[in-house]
Amino acid sequence: MDRNLELDRLLEKMVAAYLQRNVAAATLKQMLDRVGVGFTPVIDHLTLRTANIDKRATPFVALGYAYDETLEFDDWYAKVYRKDGYPALFVDQAYPDGRGKTSIIPGWVDQFGDEHFHHIAVRVEDIEIAIERLKSQGIVFAGKIVGAQGEQLRQIFSAPEMVGGHPFSVLELAERHRGYRGFLPPQADSLMKSSTGR
């Protein structure tokens, strides 16, 4: 089977599962479907949480994704994988040593496993307008926009979808400027903290 077709099918399956359990993302998809855009063309990046980044990334690497960079934080880290024509894949985990003891990632992985997207980020032109329109549809956002106006990356998470009393998934809105494709470590850490449901 063609690797790109196989990757398309894997992503379609995982995105469909995410949309079934995330009201914010499903609402946005319905709005985009009404104007004929659909959800997939606006996906900026996909995020998985795991206990072993390299192992979790293996099926994606086998289908053409390649390692791009590592981002490090106080109690967790992430590796970014890229494939031309596809959204970036952001895979994160707690440090396996003492540094990872305060991370929220192991509890999430214990609760939900690592087969589900923790979040999908969609790229928007104007994050304030996107928030306003989604709020008008009943979507609640966690925290404030991370990143000041005019910065190359601005982001916000929706309030977490709760499953069994635990925060499961969030929708991220990402506003990018000046061709910036990366991830800013202080912003990623701030967003991580906003997804706890507390």
mmCIF file of the C-alpha atoms, coordinates in Angstrom:
data_MODEL
# 
_entry.id   MODEL 
# 
loop_
_atom_site.group_PDB 
_atom_site.id 
_atom_site.type_symbol 
_atom_site.label_atom_id 
_atom_site.label_alt_id 
_atom_site.label_comp_id 
_atom_site.label_asym_id 
_atom_site.label_entity_id 
_atom_site.label_seq_id 
_atom_site.pdbx_PDB_ins_code 
_atom_site.Cartn_x 
_atom_site.Cartn_y 
_atom_site.Cartn_z 
_atom_site.occupancy 
_atom_site.B_iso_or_equiv 
_atom_site.pdbx_formal_charge 
_atom_site.auth_seq_id 
_atom_site.auth_comp_id 
_atom_site.auth_asym_id 
_atom_site.auth_atom_id 
_atom_site.pdbx_PDB_model_num 
ATOM 1   C CA . MET A 1 1   ? 0.000   0.000  0.000  1.00 0.00 ? 1   MET A CA 1 
ATOM 2   C CA . ASP A 1 2   ? 1.165   3.548  -0.739 1.00 0.00 ? 2   ASP A CA 1 
ATOM 3   C CA . ARG A 1 3   ? 2.685   5.030  2.460  1.00 0.00 ? 3   ARG A CA 1 
ATOM 4   C CA . ASN A 1 4   ? 0.910   8.373  2.015  1.00 0.00 ? 4   ASN A CA 1 
ATOM 5   C CA . LEU A 1 5   ? -2.438  6.607  1.595  1.00 0.00 ? 5   LEU A CA 1 
ATOM 6   C CA . GLU A 1 6   ? -1.706  4.535  4.700  1.00 0.00 ? 6   GLU A CA 1 
ATOM 7   C CA . LEU A 1 7   ? -0.768  7.703  6.611  1.00 0.00 ? 7   LEU A CA 1 
ATOM 8   C CA . ASP A 1 8   ? -3.925  9.471  5.378  1.00 0.00 ? 8   ASP A CA 1 
ATOM 9   C CA . ARG A 1 9   ? -6.019  6.576  6.701  1.00 0.00 ? 9   ARG A CA 1 
ATOM 10  C CA . LEU A 1 10  ? -4.227  6.540  10.069 1.00 0.00 ? 10  LEU A CA 1 
ATOM 11  C CA . LEU A 1 11  ? -4.701  10.287 10.523 1.00 0.00 ? 11  LEU A CA 1 
ATOM 12  C CA . GLU A 1 12  ? -8.342  10.177 9.353  1.00 0.00 ? 12  GLU A CA 1 
ATOM 13  C CA . LYS A 1 13  ? -9.086  7.442  11.908 1.00 0.00 ? 13  LYS A CA 1 
ATOM 14  C CA . MET A 1 14  ? -7.333  9.229  14.789 1.00 0.00 ? 14  MET A CA 1 
ATOM 15  C CA . VAL A 1 15  ? -8.807  12.655 13.948 1.00 0.00 ? 15  VAL A CA 1 
ATOM 16  C CA . ALA A 1 16  ? -12.307 11.136 13.688 1.00 0.00 ? 16  ALA A CA 1 
ATOM 17  C CA . ALA A 1 17  ? -11.877 9.546  17.137 1.00 0.00 ? 17  ALA A CA 1 
ATOM 18  C CA . TYR A 1 18  ? -10.672 12.873 18.557 1.00 0.00 ? 18  TYR A CA 1 
ATOM 19  C CA . LEU A 1 19  ? -13.645 14.735 17.043 1.00 0.00 ? 19  LEU A CA 1 
ATOM 20  C CA . GLN A 1 20  ? -16.095 12.277 18.626 1.00 0.00 ? 20  GLN A CA 1 
ATOM 21  C CA . ARG A 1 21  ? -14.838 13.224 22.090 1.00 0.00 ? 21  ARG A CA 1 
ATOM 22  C CA . ASN A 1 22  ? -14.016 16.932 21.791 1.00 0.00 ? 22  ASN A CA 1 
ATOM 23  C CA . VAL A 1 23  ? -16.985 19.297 21.576 1.00 0.00 ? 23  VAL A CA 1 
ATOM 24  C CA . ALA A 1 24  ? -14.886 22.384 20.760 1.00 0.00 ? 24  ALA A CA 1 
ATOM 25  C CA . ALA A 1 25  ? -13.225 20.678 17.802 1.00 0.00 ? 25  ALA A CA 1 
ATOM 26  C CA . ALA A 1 26  ? -16.484 19.110 16.587 1.00 0.00 ? 26  ALA A CA 1 
ATOM 27  C CA . THR A 1 27  ? -18.172 22.531 16.750 1.00 0.00 ? 27  THR A CA 1 
ATOM 28  C CA . LEU A 1 28  ? -15.365 24.087 14.723 1.00 0.00 ? 28  LEU A CA 1 
ATOM 29  C CA . LYS A 1 29  ? -15.558 21.241 12.184 1.00 0.00 ? 29  LYS A CA 1 
ATOM 30  C CA . GLN A 1 30  ? -19.301 21.791 11.757 1.00 0.00 ? 30  GLN A CA 1 
ATOM 31  C CA . MET A 1 31  ? -18.700 25.522 11.202 1.00 0.00 ? 31  MET A CA 1 
ATOM 32  C CA . LEU A 1 32  ? -15.938 24.821 8.637  1.00 0.00 ? 32  LEU A CA 1 
ATOM 33  C CA . ASP A 1 33  ? -18.031 22.166 6.904  1.00 0.00 ? 33  ASP A CA 1 
ATOM 34  C CA . ARG A 1 34  ? -20.820 24.728 6.409  1.00 0.00 ? 34  ARG A CA 1 
ATOM 35  C CA . VAL A 1 35  ? -18.535 26.848 4.225  1.00 0.00 ? 35  VAL A CA 1 
ATOM 36  C CA . GLY A 1 36  ? -16.929 23.867 2.487  1.00 0.00 ? 36  GLY A CA 1 
ATOM 37  C CA . VAL A 1 37  ? -13.472 24.128 4.067  1.00 0.00 ? 37  VAL A CA 1 
ATOM 38  C CA . GLY A 1 38  ? -13.535 21.055 6.295  1.00 0.00 ? 38  GLY A CA 1 
ATOM 39  C CA . PHE A 1 39  ? -11.385 20.466 9.363  1.00 0.00 ? 39  PHE A CA 1 
ATOM 40  C CA . THR A 1 40  ? -8.278  18.748 7.979  1.00 0.00 ? 40  THR A CA 1 
ATOM 41  C CA . PRO A 1 41  ? -6.917  21.635 5.846  1.00 0.00 ? 41  PRO A CA 1 
ATOM 42  C CA . VAL A 1 42  ? -6.699  23.897 8.907  1.00 0.00 ? 42  VAL A CA 1 
ATOM 43  C CA . ILE A 1 43  ? -4.854  21.458 11.204 1.00 0.00 ? 43  ILE A CA 1 
ATOM 44  C CA . ASP A 1 44  ? -1.602  23.090 12.323 1.00 0.00 ? 44  ASP A CA 1 
ATOM 45  C CA . HIS A 1 45  ? -0.257  20.244 14.456 1.00 0.00 ? 45  HIS A CA 1 
ATOM 46  C CA . LEU A 1 46  ? -1.265  17.043 16.233 1.00 0.00 ? 46  LEU A CA 1 
ATOM 47  C CA . THR A 1 47  ? -0.190  16.190 19.786 1.00 0.00 ? 47  THR A CA 1 
ATOM 48  C CA . LEU A 1 48  ? 0.238   12.813 21.443 1.00 0.00 ? 48  LEU A CA 1 
ATOM 49  C CA . ARG A 1 49  ? 1.158   12.159 25.071 1.00 0.00 ? 49  ARG A CA 1 
ATOM 50  C CA . THR A 1 50  ? 3.136   9.029  25.863 1.00 0.00 ? 50  THR A CA 1 
ATOM 51  C CA . ALA A 1 51  ? 5.613   7.324  28.183 1.00 0.00 ? 51  ALA A CA 1 
ATOM 52  C CA . ASN A 1 52  ? 8.046   6.664  25.312 1.00 0.00 ? 52  ASN A CA 1 
ATOM 53  C CA . ILE A 1 53  ? 8.284   9.227  22.518 1.00 0.00 ? 53  ILE A CA 1 
ATOM 54  C CA . ASP A 1 54  ? 10.475  7.208  20.162 1.00 0.00 ? 54  ASP A CA 1 
ATOM 55  C CA . LYS A 1 55  ? 8.251   4.125  20.392 1.00 0.00 ? 55  LYS A CA 1 
ATOM 56  C CA . ARG A 1 56  ? 5.033   6.150  19.942 1.00 0.00 ? 56  ARG A CA 1 
ATOM 57  C CA . ALA A 1 57  ? 6.436   8.010  16.940 1.00 0.00 ? 57  ALA A CA 1 
ATOM 58  C CA . THR A 1 58  ? 7.537   4.785  15.174 1.00 0.00 ? 58  THR A CA 1 
ATOM 59  C CA . PRO A 1 59  ? 4.337   4.237  13.100 1.00 0.00 ? 59  PRO A CA 1 
ATOM 60  C CA . PHE A 1 60  ? 4.483   7.848  11.906 1.00 0.00 ? 60  PHE A CA 1 
ATOM 61  C CA . VAL A 1 61  ? 8.204   7.637  11.088 1.00 0.00 ? 61  VAL A CA 1 
ATOM 62  C CA . ALA A 1 62  ? 7.523   4.429  9.142  1.00 0.00 ? 62  ALA A CA 1 
ATOM 63  C CA . LEU A 1 63  ? 5.007   6.430  7.090  1.00 0.00 ? 63  LEU A CA 1 
ATOM 64  C CA . GLY A 1 64  ? 7.394   9.256  6.254  1.00 0.00 ? 64  GLY A CA 1 
ATOM 65  C CA . TYR A 1 65  ? 7.516   11.610 9.242  1.00 0.00 ? 65  TYR A CA 1 
ATOM 66  C CA . ALA A 1 66  ? 11.048  12.601 10.279 1.00 0.00 ? 66  ALA A CA 1 
ATOM 67  C CA . TYR A 1 67  ? 12.421  13.928 13.559 1.00 0.00 ? 67  TYR A CA 1 
ATOM 68  C CA . ASP A 1 68  ? 12.862  17.722 13.488 1.00 0.00 ? 68  ASP A CA 1 
ATOM 69  C CA . GLU A 1 69  ? 13.598  19.049 16.992 1.00 0.00 ? 69  GLU A CA 1 
ATOM 70  C CA . THR A 1 70  ? 13.385  18.456 20.745 1.00 0.00 ? 70  THR A CA 1 
ATOM 71  C CA . LEU A 1 71  ? 11.891  20.958 23.176 1.00 0.00 ? 71  LEU A CA 1 
ATOM 72  C CA . GLU A 1 72  ? 12.824  20.692 26.857 1.00 0.00 ? 72  GLU A CA 1 
ATOM 73  C CA . PHE A 1 73  ? 10.928  21.948 29.908 1.00 0.00 ? 73  PHE A CA 1 
ATOM 74  C CA . ASP A 1 74  ? 11.249  21.572 33.692 1.00 0.00 ? 74  ASP A CA 1 
ATOM 75  C CA . ASP A 1 75  ? 9.438   18.237 34.015 1.00 0.00 ? 75  ASP A CA 1 
ATOM 76  C CA . TRP A 1 76  ? 8.619   17.166 30.450 1.00 0.00 ? 76  TRP A CA 1 
ATOM 77  C CA . TYR A 1 77  ? 9.969   17.264 26.920 1.00 0.00 ? 77  TYR A CA 1 
ATOM 78  C CA . ALA A 1 78  ? 8.682   16.851 23.397 1.00 0.00 ? 78  ALA A CA 1 
ATOM 79  C CA . LYS A 1 79  ? 9.961   15.833 20.018 1.00 0.00 ? 79  LYS A CA 1 
ATOM 80  C CA . VAL A 1 80  ? 8.567   17.364 16.856 1.00 0.00 ? 80  VAL A CA 1 
ATOM 81  C CA . TYR A 1 81  ? 8.270   15.310 13.674 1.00 0.00 ? 81  TYR A CA 1 
ATOM 82  C CA . ARG A 1 82  ? 7.487   16.662 10.227 1.00 0.00 ? 82  ARG A CA 1 
ATOM 83  C CA . LYS A 1 83  ? 6.452   15.431 6.802  1.00 0.00 ? 83  LYS A CA 1 
ATOM 84  C CA . ASP A 1 84  ? 5.880   17.756 3.863  1.00 0.00 ? 84  ASP A CA 1 
ATOM 85  C CA . GLY A 1 85  ? 2.182   18.228 3.167  1.00 0.00 ? 85  GLY A CA 1 
ATOM 86  C CA . TYR A 1 86  ? 1.088   17.028 6.621  1.00 0.00 ? 86  TYR A CA 1 
ATOM 87  C CA . PRO A 1 87  ? 0.599   18.713 9.991  1.00 0.00 ? 87  PRO A CA 1 
ATOM 88  C CA . ALA A 1 88  ? 3.526   18.658 12.402 1.00 0.00 ? 88  ALA A CA 1 
ATOM 89  C CA . LEU A 1 89  ? 3.428   15.848 14.970 1.00 0.00 ? 89  LEU A CA 1 
ATOM 90  C CA . PHE A 1 90  ? 4.248   16.923 18.542 1.00 0.00 ? 90  PHE A CA 1 
ATOM 91  C CA . VAL A 1 91  ? 4.895   13.979 20.896 1.00 0.00 ? 91  VAL A CA 1 
ATOM 92  C CA . ASP A 1 92  ? 5.501   14.678 24.581 1.00 0.00 ? 92  ASP A CA 1 
ATOM 93  C CA . GLN A 1 93  ? 6.391   12.770 27.721 1.00 0.00 ? 93  GLN A CA 1 
ATOM 94  C CA . ALA A 1 94  ? 7.606   13.344 31.268 1.00 0.00 ? 94  ALA A CA 1 
ATOM 95  C CA . TYR A 1 95  ? 11.305  12.886 31.925 1.00 0.00 ? 95  TYR A CA 1 
ATOM 96  C CA . PRO A 1 96  ? 11.846  9.253  32.972 1.00 0.00 ? 96  PRO A CA 1 
ATOM 97  C CA . ASP A 1 97  ? 14.010  10.317 35.932 1.00 0.00 ? 97  ASP A CA 1 
ATOM 98  C CA . GLY A 1 98  ? 13.229  12.415 39.022 1.00 0.00 ? 98  GLY A CA 1 
ATOM 99  C CA . ARG A 1 99  ? 12.659  15.550 36.941 1.00 0.00 ? 99  ARG A CA 1 
ATOM 100 C CA . GLY A 1 100 ? 9.420   14.055 35.582 1.00 0.00 ? 100 GLY A CA 1 
ATOM 101 C CA . LYS A 1 101 ? 7.781   13.441 38.969 1.00 0.00 ? 101 LYS A CA 1 
ATOM 102 C CA . THR A 1 102 ? 5.768   16.681 38.857 1.00 0.00 ? 102 THR A CA 1 
ATOM 103 C CA . SER A 1 103 ? 4.621   16.290 35.238 1.00 0.00 ? 103 SER A CA 1 
ATOM 104 C CA . ILE A 1 104 ? 0.917   15.836 34.493 1.00 0.00 ? 104 ILE A CA 1 
ATOM 105 C CA . ILE A 1 105 ? 1.697   13.634 31.476 1.00 0.00 ? 105 ILE A CA 1 
ATOM 106 C CA . PRO A 1 106 ? 2.138   10.232 33.223 1.00 0.00 ? 106 PRO A CA 1 
ATOM 107 C CA . GLY A 1 107 ? -1.240  10.522 34.962 1.00 0.00 ? 107 GLY A CA 1 
ATOM 108 C CA . TRP A 1 108 ? -2.890  11.369 31.639 1.00 0.00 ? 108 TRP A CA 1 
ATOM 109 C CA . VAL A 1 109 ? -1.200  8.434  29.879 1.00 0.00 ? 109 VAL A CA 1 
ATOM 110 C CA . ASP A 1 110 ? -2.132  6.073  32.745 1.00 0.00 ? 110 ASP A CA 1 
ATOM 111 C CA . GLN A 1 111 ? -5.752  7.214  32.433 1.00 0.00 ? 111 GLN A CA 1 
ATOM 112 C CA . PHE A 1 112 ? -6.127  7.312  28.640 1.00 0.00 ? 112 PHE A CA 1 
ATOM 113 C CA . GLY A 1 113 ? -3.164  5.525  27.049 1.00 0.00 ? 113 GLY A CA 1 
ATOM 114 C CA . ASP A 1 114 ? -1.202  6.997  24.164 1.00 0.00 ? 114 ASP A CA 1 
ATOM 115 C CA . GLU A 1 115 ? -3.412  6.124  21.187 1.00 0.00 ? 115 GLU A CA 1 
ATOM 116 C CA . HIS A 1 116 ? -5.460  9.346  21.333 1.00 0.00 ? 116 HIS A CA 1 
ATOM 117 C CA . PHE A 1 117 ? -4.564  12.896 20.405 1.00 0.00 ? 117 PHE A CA 1 
ATOM 118 C CA . HIS A 1 118 ? -4.372  15.065 23.511 1.00 0.00 ? 118 HIS A CA 1 
ATOM 119 C CA . HIS A 1 119 ? -5.000  18.026 21.278 1.00 0.00 ? 119 HIS A CA 1 
ATOM 120 C CA . ILE A 1 120 ? -5.227  19.142 17.722 1.00 0.00 ? 120 ILE A CA 1 
ATOM 121 C CA . ALA A 1 121 ? -4.201  22.691 16.916 1.00 0.00 ? 121 ALA A CA 1 
ATOM 122 C CA . VAL A 1 122 ? -5.943  24.561 14.121 1.00 0.00 ? 122 VAL A CA 1 
ATOM 123 C CA . ARG A 1 123 ? -4.420  27.568 12.471 1.00 0.00 ? 123 ARG A CA 1 
ATOM 124 C CA . VAL A 1 124 ? -6.489  30.753 12.538 1.00 0.00 ? 124 VAL A CA 1 
ATOM 125 C CA . GLU A 1 125 ? -5.948  34.169 10.977 1.00 0.00 ? 125 GLU A CA 1 
ATOM 126 C CA . ASP A 1 126 ? -7.111  36.174 13.979 1.00 0.00 ? 126 ASP A CA 1 
ATOM 127 C CA . ILE A 1 127 ? -7.196  34.386 17.309 1.00 0.00 ? 127 ILE A CA 1 
ATOM 128 C CA . GLU A 1 128 ? -9.453  36.962 18.997 1.00 0.00 ? 128 GLU A CA 1 
ATOM 129 C CA . ILE A 1 129 ? -12.090 36.622 16.270 1.00 0.00 ? 129 ILE A CA 1 
ATOM 130 C CA . ALA A 1 130 ? -11.861 32.813 16.347 1.00 0.00 ? 130 ALA A CA 1 
ATOM 131 C CA . ILE A 1 131 ? -12.330 32.812 20.135 1.00 0.00 ? 131 ILE A CA 1 
ATOM 132 C CA . GLU A 1 132 ? -15.296 35.186 19.867 1.00 0.00 ? 132 GLU A CA 1 
ATOM 133 C CA . ARG A 1 133 ? -17.010 33.043 17.195 1.00 0.00 ? 133 ARG A CA 1 
ATOM 134 C CA . LEU A 1 134 ? -16.461 29.791 19.073 1.00 0.00 ? 134 LEU A CA 1 
ATOM 135 C CA . LYS A 1 135 ? -17.606 31.359 22.352 1.00 0.00 ? 135 LYS A CA 1 
ATOM 136 C CA . SER A 1 136 ? -20.818 32.336 20.558 1.00 0.00 ? 136 SER A CA 1 
ATOM 137 C CA . GLN A 1 137 ? -21.313 28.603 19.971 1.00 0.00 ? 137 GLN A CA 1 
ATOM 138 C CA . GLY A 1 138 ? -20.857 27.836 23.675 1.00 0.00 ? 138 GLY A CA 1 
ATOM 139 C CA . ILE A 1 139 ? -17.170 26.888 23.635 1.00 0.00 ? 139 ILE A CA 1 
ATOM 140 C CA . VAL A 1 140 ? -15.200 27.822 26.770 1.00 0.00 ? 140 VAL A CA 1 
ATOM 141 C CA . PHE A 1 141 ? -11.467 28.586 26.720 1.00 0.00 ? 141 PHE A CA 1 
ATOM 142 C CA . ALA A 1 142 ? -8.868  27.853 29.394 1.00 0.00 ? 142 ALA A CA 1 
ATOM 143 C CA . GLY A 1 143 ? -6.684  30.711 30.508 1.00 0.00 ? 143 GLY A CA 1 
ATOM 144 C CA . LYS A 1 144 ? -5.669  33.576 28.275 1.00 0.00 ? 144 LYS A CA 1 
ATOM 145 C CA . ILE A 1 145 ? -4.004  33.811 24.888 1.00 0.00 ? 145 ILE A CA 1 
ATOM 146 C CA . VAL A 1 146 ? -0.326  32.887 25.194 1.00 0.00 ? 146 VAL A CA 1 
ATOM 147 C CA . GLY A 1 147 ? 1.772   35.247 23.097 1.00 0.00 ? 147 GLY A CA 1 
ATOM 148 C CA . ALA A 1 148 ? 1.371   38.988 22.625 1.00 0.00 ? 148 ALA A CA 1 
ATOM 149 C CA . GLN A 1 149 ? -0.137  40.655 19.559 1.00 0.00 ? 149 GLN A CA 1 
ATOM 150 C CA . GLY A 1 150 ? 2.450   40.882 16.808 1.00 0.00 ? 150 GLY A CA 1 
ATOM 151 C CA . GLU A 1 151 ? 4.467   37.876 18.035 1.00 0.00 ? 151 GLU A CA 1 
ATOM 152 C CA . GLN A 1 152 ? 5.138   35.114 15.565 1.00 0.00 ? 152 GLN A CA 1 
ATOM 153 C CA . LEU A 1 153 ? 3.032   32.566 17.483 1.00 0.00 ? 153 LEU A CA 1 
ATOM 154 C CA . ARG A 1 154 ? -0.093  33.064 19.632 1.00 0.00 ? 154 ARG A CA 1 
ATOM 155 C CA . GLN A 1 155 ? -2.041  30.153 21.113 1.00 0.00 ? 155 GLN A CA 1 
ATOM 156 C CA . ILE A 1 156 ? -4.916  29.214 23.399 1.00 0.00 ? 156 ILE A CA 1 
ATOM 157 C CA . PHE A 1 157 ? -6.533  25.953 24.528 1.00 0.00 ? 157 PHE A CA 1 
ATOM 158 C CA . SER A 1 158 ? -10.234 25.300 24.906 1.00 0.00 ? 158 SER A CA 1 
ATOM 159 C CA . ALA A 1 159 ? -11.349 24.151 28.342 1.00 0.00 ? 159 ALA A CA 1 
ATOM 160 C CA . PRO A 1 160 ? -10.593 20.432 28.593 1.00 0.00 ? 160 PRO A CA 1 
ATOM 161 C CA . GLU A 1 161 ? -13.184 17.848 27.680 1.00 0.00 ? 161 GLU A CA 1 
ATOM 162 C CA . MET A 1 162 ? -13.709 15.771 30.811 1.00 0.00 ? 162 MET A CA 1 
ATOM 163 C CA . VAL A 1 163 ? -13.891 11.973 30.706 1.00 0.00 ? 163 VAL A CA 1 
ATOM 164 C CA . GLY A 1 164 ? -14.575 10.147 33.958 1.00 0.00 ? 164 GLY A CA 1 
ATOM 165 C CA . GLY A 1 165 ? -13.835 13.330 35.905 1.00 0.00 ? 165 GLY A CA 1 
ATOM 166 C CA . HIS A 1 166 ? -10.396 13.749 34.274 1.00 0.00 ? 166 HIS A CA 1 
ATOM 167 C CA . PRO A 1 167 ? -9.306  16.318 31.642 1.00 0.00 ? 167 PRO A CA 1 
ATOM 168 C CA . PHE A 1 168 ? -8.997  14.406 28.371 1.00 0.00 ? 168 PHE A CA 1 
ATOM 169 C CA . SER A 1 169 ? -8.553  16.575 25.292 1.00 0.00 ? 169 SER A CA 1 
ATOM 170 C CA . VAL A 1 170 ? -8.428  20.199 24.272 1.00 0.00 ? 170 VAL A CA 1 
ATOM 171 C CA . LEU A 1 171 ? -8.642  22.155 21.028 1.00 0.00 ? 171 LEU A CA 1 
ATOM 172 C CA . GLU A 1 172 ? -5.831  24.596 20.378 1.00 0.00 ? 172 GLU A CA 1 
ATOM 173 C CA . LEU A 1 173 ? -6.142  27.720 18.266 1.00 0.00 ? 173 LEU A CA 1 
ATOM 174 C CA . ALA A 1 174 ? -2.802  28.843 16.794 1.00 0.00 ? 174 ALA A CA 1 
ATOM 175 C CA . GLU A 1 175 ? -2.180  32.181 15.076 1.00 0.00 ? 175 GLU A CA 1 
ATOM 176 C CA . ARG A 1 176 ? 1.149   32.214 13.182 1.00 0.00 ? 176 ARG A CA 1 
ATOM 177 C CA . HIS A 1 177 ? 3.008   35.067 11.510 1.00 0.00 ? 177 HIS A CA 1 
ATOM 178 C CA . ARG A 1 178 ? 6.071   35.641 9.345  1.00 0.00 ? 178 ARG A CA 1 
ATOM 179 C CA . GLY A 1 179 ? 6.234   32.020 8.200  1.00 0.00 ? 179 GLY A CA 1 
ATOM 180 C CA . TYR A 1 180 ? 7.028   30.720 11.683 1.00 0.00 ? 180 TYR A CA 1 
ATOM 181 C CA . ARG A 1 181 ? 6.532   26.928 11.849 1.00 0.00 ? 181 ARG A CA 1 
ATOM 182 C CA . GLY A 1 182 ? 8.111   26.158 15.210 1.00 0.00 ? 182 GLY A CA 1 
ATOM 183 C CA . PHE A 1 183 ? 7.041   25.972 18.828 1.00 0.00 ? 183 PHE A CA 1 
ATOM 184 C CA . LEU A 1 184 ? 8.089   28.444 21.520 1.00 0.00 ? 184 LEU A CA 1 
ATOM 185 C CA . PRO A 1 185 ? 9.091   26.621 24.728 1.00 0.00 ? 185 PRO A CA 1 
ATOM 186 C CA . PRO A 1 186 ? 7.678   29.152 27.241 1.00 0.00 ? 186 PRO A CA 1 
ATOM 187 C CA . GLN A 1 187 ? 4.356   29.131 25.392 1.00 0.00 ? 187 GLN A CA 1 
ATOM 188 C CA . ALA A 1 188 ? 4.192   25.338 25.169 1.00 0.00 ? 188 ALA A CA 1 
ATOM 189 C CA . ASP A 1 189 ? 4.821   25.010 28.906 1.00 0.00 ? 189 ASP A CA 1 
ATOM 190 C CA . SER A 1 190 ? 2.195   27.644 29.712 1.00 0.00 ? 190 SER A CA 1 
ATOM 191 C CA . LEU A 1 191 ? -0.355  25.860 27.499 1.00 0.00 ? 191 LEU A CA 1 
ATOM 192 C CA . MET A 1 192 ? 0.482   22.534 29.174 1.00 0.00 ? 192 MET A CA 1 
ATOM 193 C CA . LYS A 1 193 ? -0.407  24.015 32.543 1.00 0.00 ? 193 LYS A CA 1 
ATOM 194 C CA . SER A 1 194 ? -3.718  25.383 31.213 1.00 0.00 ? 194 SER A CA 1 
ATOM 195 C CA . SER A 1 195 ? -4.881  21.900 30.170 1.00 0.00 ? 195 SER A CA 1 
ATOM 196 C CA . THR A 1 196 ? -5.180  20.424 33.660 1.00 0.00 ? 196 THR A CA 1 
ATOM 197 C CA . GLY A 1 197 ? -8.859  21.289 34.119 1.00 0.00 ? 197 GLY A CA 1 
ATOM 198 C CA . ARG A 1 198 ? -8.168  22.977 37.462 1.00 0.00 ? 198 ARG A CA 1 
# 
